[in-house]
Amino acid sequence: MASPGGISGGEVKDGLKPTVLVVDDEESICKVLGRFLKQQMRLSCDTFSDPEEALRTFDRGRYSAAIVDVRMPELDGLELM
């Protein structure tokens, strides 16, 4: 099933595989989401358990979507976005 943007899991558009940014201060959540996105959805993803590190390495335009924890101690998801 295609998403509203017309890209289904793992589909390549313009030669680029969709990449999802995952940021959660709980490393286990990052691992589970990362595994699901890669294995089940066939998407590329970058996971970060440290929001500051995610912010330092953030590359605008690289990500098709983001899954971000709204409640993190150092920097909440809304501030990050």
C-alpha positions as CSV (number, residue, x, y, z in Angstrom):
1,M,0.0,0.0,0.0
2,A,1.4,3.4,-1.0
3,S,1.6,6.3,1.5
4,P,-0.1,9.7,0.7
5,G,3.2,10.8,-0.8
6,G,3.2,7.9,-3.2
7,I,6.1,6.0,-1.6
8,S,5.6,2.6,-0.1
9,G,8.1,0.9,2.2
10,G,11.6,0.9,0.7
11,E,10.5,2.4,-2.7
12,V,13.2,4.5,-4.3
13,K,12.3,7.9,-5.6
14,D,14.7,10.0,-7.6
15,G,17.4,7.4,-6.9
16,L,17.2,7.9,-3.1
17,K,15.8,5.5,-0.6
18,P,13.6,7.3,2.0
19,T,15.4,7.9,5.3
20,V,13.7,8.3,8.6
21,L,15.3,10.1,11.6
22,V,14.5,8.4,15.0
23,V,15.4,10.2,18.2
24,D,14.5,8.8,21.6
25,D,16.4,9.0,24.9
26,E,15.6,5.3,25.5
27,E,18.1,3.3,23.5
28,S,15.8,0.3,23.5
29,I,13.1,2.3,21.7
30,C,15.6,3.4,19.1
31,K,16.7,-0.2,18.5
32,V,13.2,-1.5,18.1
33,L,12.0,1.3,15.8
34,G,15.3,1.1,13.8
35,R,14.9,-2.6,13.3
36,F,11.3,-2.3,12.3
37,L,11.9,0.5,9.8
38,K,14.8,-1.4,8.2
39,Q,13.5,-5.0,8.2
40,Q,9.7,-4.6,7.9
41,M,9.4,-1.3,6.0
42,R,12.7,-1.6,4.1
43,L,13.6,2.0,4.8
44,S,16.9,3.6,5.7
45,C,17.0,5.2,9.1
46,D,19.4,7.0,11.5
47,T,18.7,6.5,15.2
48,F,19.9,8.6,18.1
49,S,19.4,8.2,21.8
50,D,21.1,11.5,22.4
51,P,19.1,14.5,21.0
52,E,22.1,16.8,21.2
53,E,24.1,14.4,19.0
54,A,21.1,14.2,16.6
55,L,21.1,18.0,16.4
56,R,24.9,18.1,15.8
57,T,24.7,15.6,12.9
58,F,21.4,16.7,11.5
59,D,21.5,17.2,7.7
60,R,18.5,19.2,6.5
61,G,16.9,17.6,3.5
62,R,18.3,14.1,4.2
63,Y,15.2,12.8,6.0
64,S,11.8,12.0,4.6
65,A,10.2,11.7,8.0
66,A,11.1,11.9,11.7
67,I,10.0,9.9,14.8
68,V,11.0,12.0,17.8
69,D,10.2,11.5,21.5
70,V,8.5,14.6,22.8
71,R,9.6,14.1,26.4
72,M,13.4,13.9,26.7
73,P,15.4,15.3,29.6
74,E,18.0,17.3,27.8
75,L,16.2,18.6,24.8
76,D,12.6,17.7,24.1
77,G,11.4,16.6,20.7
78,L,9.6,19.9,19.9
79,E,12.8,21.9,20.6
80,L,14.7,19.5,18.4
81,M,12.4,19.9,15.5
